[in-house]
Amino acid sequence: TEQVTRLTGEREKGGEALRWAESEIDRLRVELERSEATGAELFARVKNREEEEARLREGLNSSEEDVQRLERALSAAHGAIEELEQSARDALRDKTPDKT
């Protein structure tokens, strides 16, 4: 009977250890699910940031092209102004009588 008592005690300890292991497995499963959800959320955030960065890069490229077009237009306008000023000087010179 001493052996039966000892085996019963060991069986009870084994049952407690088994219940603890099962609860630990459940806890770890929940933690894993949370980690997976967090990982998926982080992945989605990274993807959104990459897409936003690509949109900003496209906008920047477009803005740079706009700036280049404006610079060319400004340069052409300066050239036209210089031509008008020269034409005006020439016209004034032609209309002013020589004082010789």
Beta strands, then each sheet from edge to edge (+ up, - down):
end
